[in-house]
Amino acid sequence: MATLGRRIADWVHGISYAALPDKTVHEAKRRILDSIGTCLGAYHVRPAKVARAVAQSVVDTRAGIVWGTHHSTLPELAAFANGAMVRYLDFNDTYLSLEPAHPSDNIPAAVAVGQAAGKSGKDCILALVIGYEIQCRMCDAASLRAGGWDHVTYGALSTAMAAGKLWDLGPDQLEHALGLSGVCNITTRQTRTGQISDWKACAFSNAARNGVFAADLARRGLTGPFEIFEGPKGLMKQLNLPGLAEVRIGTDGDYMIDKTYIKFWPAEYHSQSAIDACLQLRPQVAGKTIEKIHIGSFEAAVSIIGSEPEKLRPTSRETADHSMFY
């Protein structure tokens, strides 16, 4: 039986823009517009400035544009800088499953490689649909968070496949790109624990940077570890992810991008209903003294944004947007 890596590689190689339903293309365009908006909203914050400075320190006239500038740089650095801006406000889209994620993080990588490869808008839409598909299907199959790992681990794999499609990689090269992106981009969830730092904005964009780099290496002939999922030291065993064996990619025109959500508020997704409740309650409590607030919620909300003392008194914007109490 073919490995999961081979099945993914064959699917990525075989899918075409013509296979995408109109509703999926529409959702892809909505996510692109939403991501541009979140990028512009974060343009002047410190992580965005640092990421842009790194990207703008390298010039490559045939590669990706740093958004908001005319500067062209290596596609992996464009993916890093643009991804950090898209993610900073925690306002880009979300997918909730066994593993929560922000799959529009794949968009900056797809756009950067699309520019570097001279591809069309339709090609980039197909690539980002591929990124969503792979990341969200893995989120359905197995939780990284349960073992203390970060969801961006899946992002290195999804962006490698989006980039590989744009660079016209064959099935063998795509399988190598999965091995190259998966073997060295296993990330811990300390990014989102306790007082949260600037790195939260950069965690996925760094995974995307590495995913693009892996695809570029495979494009140039470098081989990667085989059986990256099922191998004796592969992701399934090392990270305790046996559910990945059940991943089914792109079944019957049912694409995962159609099942993701655009946020109402610039805060962690599990707080969206609490924010709405507070806004509805505010007229009732105006001018009154609040003695206490009792919050009942579900496990993911409690563990991610309601279970640590640092969330009670956040000292950074990053911690505040991950604080149910705030």
N, C-alpha and C positions, 0 to 999 in steps of 0.2 A: 504494500500500500504506500502511495506517495506520502512523503512527509508534509507537515503543515506548510513549511517553507516553500516546498515545490508547488503545492496547491495554490498558495497565494501568488507565487510568481507566475504560474500559468494563467490565473485569472486576470492579474494586472496586465499581462502581455496581450491577452485576448480581447479585453473590453474596449469598446469604441464609443465615441460621443453619441453615435446614432442609437446606442442602447439606452440612453438616458431619457426617461419620460419628461414631458414638458414641466410637470410639477417639480421634479428634481432639479432641473435647470433653473427654474424660478427660485427655489429655495437657495441654491448656490449663489445666485445673484444677490439675494437678500443678505446672505452671510458676508459677502464681499463688502457690500455697502455698510453693514453694521460694523465690520472690522475697520474700515476706513474711519468711521466715526469714532470708535474707541481709540484708534491710533492718534487722531488729531486731538482728542481730549487729553491725552497723556503726553503731548509733544514736549512740554517744557519741564517735566519732572526730572529728577536726578537720574534714575535708571535709564530713561530715554536718552538723555544727553550723553551719558557714559557710553551706552551701546552705539549711538550714532558716531561718537568720536572714534571708537574702535573701528567701525566699518569704514569711516571716511579716511582712516589712515592708510588705506589700501586703495589703489586705483586699478580698475579693470574695465576698459571701455566696452567690452562685449558682454558685460554681466548685469547684475541686478541693481536697480535704482534704490537708494535709501529714500524712503517715503518722506515727502516734504522738502526734498532737496533735488538738485540736478546731478548729484554725485553717483557715479556708477562704480560698484565694487564687486568683489567675489560673491557669487550667489550665496554661499554659506554665511558670509558676513551680513549680507542684505537680509537674509532670513532671520539672523540673530537680532539685528537692530530693529527691523520692522515688527518682528514677533514680540519683542519686549514692549514696544509701544502699544501694540494691540492688546496685550495682556494686562498692562499695569493697573488699570482701573478696576479690574475684575468685573468688567461690564460686557465682555464678549460672550458668545453663546455657550450653552452648557448641555451636557448629556448626563442623565442620572441612571445608573444601573448598579451592578455589583461593584463597579469602579466608576466614580464620577469623573467627569473630564470636561475640558473646554475645546472641542474639536476644531473650532475655527482657528486655533493655533496653527493648524496645517496650512492656512491660506498664505501667509507671508512666504513660506518655503516654496509653495507651488508658483506663486507669482515671480519670485526671484529666479527660479530655474527656468520658468517659461520665458522670461526676458533673455536669460543667458543663452537659451537654446533657439531663440528666434521663433517661438511658437505663437499660436493665435490665442485669442480669448477663449474660444471653445476648448482648445487643448488644456488651458489652465483650469477651466471649469471641470473637465473630466478628471484632471489630476487631483483637485481638491475633493471631489466626490470619492475618489479612491482613498485619499487620506482619511476622510470621515469614516468610510466603510471599514477599513482595517482597524482603526483605533476603537470605534464604537462596538464592533463585533467582539473585539478582545475584552472590552469593558463588560459586555454581556456575559462573557464566558468565565472570567476569573477576576477576583479582587486583588489588586496589588496592596491597597491600603490595609487589608487585614493582616498582612505580614510586615507592615512598617515600610513598605516601598512606595514610591511616588508614581502617580499616574503618567508622568512624562516618560516613563520607561517605554510605554507603548508608543509614545510620540516619535521616538527615534526610528521605530520600525515603519510607522505610517508615512512619515515624511520621506524616508528612503524610497518607499514605493511610489509616492507621488513624483519625486524627482526622477526616479528611474523611468517612469512612463514618459515624462517630458523629454528625457534624453534618449528615448527609443531603445532602451535596453532589451535584450532578448531574455527568455526565461532563465537561462543559466546565470546571466549577469544579475538579474533581479534576485535570484536565490542567494548569490554571493553578497549582494547589497544587504539583504536581510541578516546574513551572518555577521557582516562587518558592523552593522548598526546595532545589532542585538547583543553582541558579546561584550561590548565595552561601554554601554550606556545604561547600566543598572543604577538607579538613583534612589536615595533614601528619602523618607517623608519628613525628615528634619526641616526641610524647606518650609513646611506649613505647621510647625510645632512651636509652642511657646510664643515669645515675642518674635514677630515675623519681620524679616529684613527686605532690603531691595531685591534680593535674589529671587523672591517669589515671581517677580515680573519676568525674570530671565530664565527660569528653570526649563520651561518648554522650549523657548527660543534657542536655548543651548542644545537641547535634544534635537531640535530641527536642524540647527547648524551641523551637528554630527550626522544626522540622517542624510542631509544633502551631501556632505563630505563622503560618506560611505558609498552613496550612489555614484559619485564622481570617480571614486577609486575603482569601483566595479566596472564603470564605463571604460576605464583606461586599462583594464585587464587584471586587476588585483583580485585574487580569490579570498573568500571569507570562510569561516568555520561552517561545516555542514551540520545538519540536524540541530540548528540553533534552538529549536523548541524541545524536541524529544530526546536529544542526546544525553549521555550519562551525566554530563555537567551542563545541560541546557537549561533554558529558562523554566520549563515546567518543573524540573526536579529542584533546581537551586532556589527558586522563589516559591515553590509549592503552589504551582498553577496547573494542576491536572486538567482543569476545565478547558484549557486552551485546545485540548484534543477535540473538543466538540465545535470549534469555530466553523461557521459556514459563511462564506463571503459572497455577497451579491446574488442572492437567490431570487429568481423570478421577478426581476425589476423592482424588488423591495430594497430601497437604498436607505441607509441609516441617516443620511443628512436630513431626510424628511421627518425624522423623529427627534431632532434636537430643538432646543428652546432658545429664543432670544430674551434677554433679561429686561425687566422693568427698571431695576435700580442697580447702581454701581456698587454691588456688595456680593459676597459669597452666595451661591444660589439658594442654599438651605435657609437663608435669612429673608428671602423675598416675601414670603407670606407673613412673617413677623413684622416687617417694615410696613406692609399694607395694613395689617391689624393696628399698628401704632398710629398710623395716619388717620384711620377711621375712629380710633378712640380719643385722639387729641382734643376734638371739640368738647367731649364729655368731661375732660379733666382739666380744662383750661382754668387757671387761677386757683386750683386746688393743690393740696399737698399730697404727694404720692408716698405712702409709707413702705410699700413693697410691691414687687411684681412677681407673679408666679407664671412661669413659662412651661408648658408641656409640649414636647416635640418628639420626633422619631430618632432612632439610633444614630443615623448619619449626622443629623444636625447637632445632636448632643456631643458626639465624639469629635466632630471637626471644629465646631464653633462655640461649644458651650461647656467644655469639660476641663479647661486649664485655667489656673489662677491668673495667668498673663492676660487672658481674654477679659477679665473683670476690669482691669485698668490698662487698656492698651496705650502704648507709648509711641506707636508709629501708625501711619495710615494703613499699612499692610496688615497690622494686627487688628485694627478697628474694623476693616471690612470683612474680617474673619471672626468677629465677636458678636454672638447673639445678644449679649448684654448691652453692648454699645448700640 
